[in-house]
Amino acid sequence: MKSRDFFYVRPGSLQQALQALASHGSAAQLLAGGQSLVPALNLRLAAPEVLVDLQDCAELRGIKVSGQSLRIGALTTHAQIQSSPEVVQHVPLLARAVPYVAHTAIRNRGTIGGSLSLADPAAEYPAVALATGAVIIVQGPAKERRIAAADFFKGLYTTDLQPGEILTAVEFPIATADDRSGFYELARRRGDYAMVGLAAQVSVAQGKVAAARLAYFAVADRPILAKTAAASLVGQPIGDPACLSAASHALAADLDPMPDLQAQSQTKSYLAGVVLKRVVQQLGVTS
């Protein structure tokens, strides 16, 4: 199939893009990397009257340290994130996650802003943002807003973005020497949509877990924190196998997986325990 006819706009700056959104209102749709939108257009699952292409908005690109955060522009591609030494050094959880994002061709074109804005419940970046406590930055016609990742994802393909706003960047807290990260997802084939995935970050003090954030994805309509399981890890010594057993049993209080085309609820519940074990092993919590 082919997309419906639409009017194409390619602004040269963020300000021009905001003006285009203001002019066309709900008839307009933003195009970042296009790896999700273009197939949707061709299948006529999306049919905007106006397509606003952000490719020439240079201020939406780049990776840089900003205070105690690593700021990544919305148009930064997955491939650029994957090859960034700053990401490896300062946000190791993100570095662990990027290789799981689709395939090489898609990583070359897809963007972090596009992924976060789409809010696919099986996507890696929203879970990483939630696990790290990232801040999503959006610009509207009148002001900039800074939104905690925990408040940004509202439901299935739904975010806190308001009409006329553009996601411009995301800021990840810089990991400290006490932080450890783990990431794992299960899919039928590498690069396919995840059946279940987990992004985790823990802080370690004197050989024990001081704080933990376990962000699951592909189990609900948005990424969710397994707070009960995370709490069961806190205060436990690194290398204690009992940590894993307690956390696995606690998952029942945190997760009630939705069935989808990938797996049924019971299968997802079982797989949630599998990915937890593999991630905890990455964290060094078990021997």
Protein Blocks (a to p, Z undefined) as FASTA:
>chain_A
ZZddddddddfbfklmmmmmmmnmmmbccdfklmmmmmmmmnopaccfbdcdfklmmklg
ccddehjaccddfklcfklmmmpmklmmmmmmlmmmmmmnocfklmmmmcfklmmmnopa
kbmklmmmmmnopacddddfkbccdddfklmpnbghiafbdehiacfbdcdddddfkbcc
ddddddfbghiacfbdcddddddeehiafbdcdddehkbfbdcddfklmmmmgopaehia
klmmmmmmmmmmmpccdddfkbcfklmmmmmmmmmmmmmmmnopaZZ
